[in-house]
């Protein structure tokens, strides 16, 4: 939580009691599959168990170990004695007023101290979980992770004011760059894909899933990606933009259908777009209860037009490239895209 308008977060105090009640139920409803399949690397050993504990206590799959690690790295560089001229303290950079709401003696050493790693990381996770929840319930058209990070840095009021991440013109661009830097550095803290996606069996489906899984953590790039691997994309007047600029043309990555195409290319040469991939395989439909690793899963809008595709990853999950601002990742099938938009599955 950097120096900007940290006092704005105190507006959360009025609802603190309600938030804490809600958070108390999060531990029992955690999606274990989503957590277990997201590794973390590059963090000091004393931080890792607390990061995992904070993530496990949150019901939202968007809060991952890599996201928390990237945020701590940006806030303090993992320095317990970090501080700022605004009074922020510890690895997660809490100001006293905000710490009074979110801080606890999580490590049981008799102190409630923002400099203690356990206390700080658990408080960070608790606040980020709450902000992600607010972001998911909002009507703001952006990645809940980006919105939560902006709220952590500038206060949720700033997110509401701009109906999204504050622009670069706000507060000399501090919040804008804070969000950009953390989102861009998440992949550095994600464990090797071999530990985040285990694919049993053989055949074209599992092979395609393994091949695509090597690119977990790769950025989404609209129009990017080829059968040879990730590439820069393009913007079409509607898609590929972030923060008012064309992000795709400078982002090396995949979009949803190119990731699927890449995964299958050595055995099945699927067409380029999600709609074309559905048309090419719709004569081999698969029911929800019969899904196998590597099956194609599709989402469509109300008119029936296919707009998204992913690879079924087993255990009720999908490997996919979600949208601009997100990375290739494994998510629960029910929350990867709006549940009402799920159209069906096919087997190439």
Secondary structure, DSSP 4 states (H G I P E B T S, - for coil): --STTGGGGGGGGGGHHHHHHHHHTTGGG--HHHHHT--B-SS-HHHHHHHHHHHHT-S-TT--HHHHHHHHHHHHTT-TT-B-TT--BTTTTB-HHHHHHH---TT-SS---TTSHHHHHHHHHHHHHHHHHHHHHS---S-HHHHHHHHHHH-HHHHHHHTSSPPTTGGGGHHHHHHHHHHHHHHHHBPPHHHH----S-SHHHHHHHHHHTTTTPBB-TT--BTTB-EE----SSSSEETTEE-GGG-EEB-HHHHHHHHHTTT----SSHHHHHHHHTTSEE-GGG--TT-EEEEE-TT--EEEEEEEEETTEEEEE-STT-BEEEEEHHHHS-GGGEEEEE--
